[in-house]
């Protein structure tokens, strides 16, 4: 049985895999990636100690958290504007929030 932390790491690998497969158009590279690289990465996740995976996932979370906080802020601003609050998304302070989203 696969632990919860390994399941999370495999789900993240699947998300990255989707990006790779959508952007690699080479008829030579893509099959090599699918047959060699992807199984290798899956195997490494399954054979790595949960503690090490957890540490790496925490580091990834720490790096990504600011982006998701900006996304959450933008979603709350958009929802507030839909409900009739004054337009605040045009203020310079909030322009950086929508930079990525």
C-alpha positions in Angstrom: 0.0 0.0 0.0 1.3 3.5 -0.9 1.4 6.1 1.8 -0.5 9.3 1.7 2.6 11.4 1.2 3.8 9.2 -1.7 0.3 9.4 -3.2 0.6 13.2 -3.1 4.0 13.2 -4.7 2.7 10.9 -7.4 -0.2 13.2 -8.0 2.2 16.1 -8.4 4.3 14.1 -10.8 1.1 13.4 -12.8 0.4 17.2 -13.0 3.9 17.8 -14.2 3.6 14.9 -16.7 0.5 16.6 -18.2 2.5 19.8 -18.8 5.4 17.9 -20.3 3.2 15.8 -22.6 1.3 18.8 -23.8 4.5 20.7 -24.7 6.8 18.0 -26.0 6.0 17.5 -29.7 9.0 15.5 -30.7 8.1 12.0 -31.9 11.4 10.8 -30.6 11.6 12.5 -27.2 8.1 11.8 -26.0 8.2 8.0 -26.3 11.6 8.0 -24.5 10.1 10.2 -21.8 7.1 7.9 -21.4 9.1 4.7 -21.4 12.2 5.7 -19.5 12.0 9.0 -17.6 8.4 8.8 -16.2 8.7 5.2 -14.9 12.1 6.1 -13.4 10.6 9.1 -11.5 7.6 7.0 -10.3 9.9 4.3 -9.0 12.1 6.8 -7.2 9.0 8.3 -5.5 7.9 4.8 -4.5 11.3 3.8 -3.1 12.1 7.1 -1.3 11.6 7.4 2.4 8.4 9.2 3.3 10.3 11.7 5.6 12.5 12.9 2.7 9.5 13.2 0.4 7.7 15.2 3.1 10.6 17.6 3.5 10.8 18.1 -0.3 7.0 18.7 -0.6 7.2 21.2 2.3 10.0 23.1 0.4 7.8 23.1 -2.7 4.8 24.3 -0.8 6.9 27.1 0.7 8.0 28.2 -2.8 4.5 28.0 -4.3 2.5 29.5 -1.4 2.9 33.2 -2.4 1.5 32.5 -5.8 -1.5 30.7 -4.4 -2.1 33.4 -1.8 -2.2 36.0 -4.7 -4.6 33.7 -6.6 -6.8 33.4 -3.5 -6.8 37.2 -3.0 -7.7 37.8 -6.7 -10.6 35.3 -6.4 -11.9 37.1 -3.3 -11.7 40.5 -5.0 -13.4 39.2 -8.1 -16.2 37.6 -6.0 -16.6 40.8 -4.0 -17.0 42.8 -7.2 -19.6 40.4 -8.5 -21.5 40.9 -5.3 -21.5 44.7 -5.8 -18.6 46.0 -3.9 -16.7 49.0 -5.3 -14.1 48.1 -8.0 -10.8 47.7 -6.2 -9.0 45.6 -8.8 -8.0 48.7 -10.7 -6.0 50.1 -7.7 -2.2 49.8 -8.2 -1.9 47.8 -5.0 -3.9 45.0 -6.5 -2.5 45.0 -10.0 0.4 42.7 -8.9 -2.1 40.2 -7.6 -3.5 39.6 -11.1 0.0 39.4 -12.6 -0.2 35.6 -12.9 -3.9 35.0 -12.9 
